[in-house]
Amino acid sequence: MNLDRLRTLNAVARHGSVSAAADGLHVTTSAVSQQLAKLERETGQQLLAKQGRGVRLTDAGRLLADHASRILSQVELAQADLEAQRGQAVGELLLGAFPTAARGLFPAALAELRTAHPQLRARLEEMEPDEAVPRVVRGDIDLAVVLDWYNKPLPMPDGLAKAPILDDPADVAMPAGHRLADRAEVDLEEFADDEWVSWPRGEFCHDWLMLTLRGKGIEPRISHMAEEHHTQLALIAAGLGVAVAPRLGRGPVPDGVRVVPVRHTMRRHVYAIWRADADRRPSIRAAVDVLRAAGARISGDSAEA
């Protein structure tokens, strides 16, 4: 049986549809359908059946998909072992990172990786942690940089390895005319009557903010929600609320905004994750090394500031 066709079947099983599998494999739906038709001819079994406007795996399809998952895991392990024996970081490395890490951590890390390992082709894609974790598990990407908070860990499935990159302190951003803007430190409880600018509902950081404020006895008044920190800061500059502002990738604060440290420091834990069966790949180790070096420089700069 052809390995690429088994990979296609595995993608359909993981993603749940032909179109989603095509997106995950970066091919057309027609290409997925052709690969599956060839696999059916190779096996002499019907692997897919129509279900409404979509398809489902038959019993034979599920059986073969389970084997395909194990086969592909063994192939990845073999590739990792061969790369480890060769002792060089080569080939392609697919990376994912949440936006502030992509902006504040990765440019220096990727430049260092290219210089140190010119035969390694690293490709970065921005994504939130709740998207990155399953994509690492599925094998869509090789390594991701994700985050959790000091009081809200990110659920992590079995089969993943991780390494800490840095701890990222977060301040409170407020309009320059806010009553607390000239303070050296603040407590979250002092913002009980303020309107808040948050991340979009359903995101990990939004859930963390609700949990944290309610833990301080504050029922949050969320007036605005924005994905990007720069958008949040623009809303704050217009006097429309306050927000938690992590330091990683924050860049210059716009006029009209003040950021003040919190007395009991709030921190995001930033770390890299990858599949444990790829742990011996030199390319994974090389990427982790440059990310940790970049994180150490950022932590040192933050301490000096």
WODA-V287997 format. One record per helix or strand of 2 or more residues. SS is the DSSP state (2 for helix, 1 for strand). FROM is the first residue (numbers start at 1). LEN is the number of residues. If there is no record, write none. Layout:
BEGIN
ss:SS from:FROM len:LEN
ss:SS from:FROM len:LEN
END
This chain:
BEGIN
ss:2 from:3 len:13
ss:2 from:18 len:8
ss:2 from:29 len:15
ss:1 from:48 len:4
ss:1 from:54 len:4
ss:2 from:59 len:28
ss:1 from:91 len:7
ss:2 from:99 len:6
ss:2 from:106 len:11
ss:1 from:120 len:7
ss:2 from:129 len:10
ss:1 from:143 len:7
ss:1 from:160 len:16
ss:1 from:185 len:2
ss:2 from:188 len:4
ss:1 from:195 len:4
ss:2 from:204 len:12
ss:1 from:221 len:5
ss:2 from:229 len:9
ss:1 from:242 len:5
ss:1 from:257 len:19
ss:2 from:276 len:3
ss:2 from:282 len:23
END
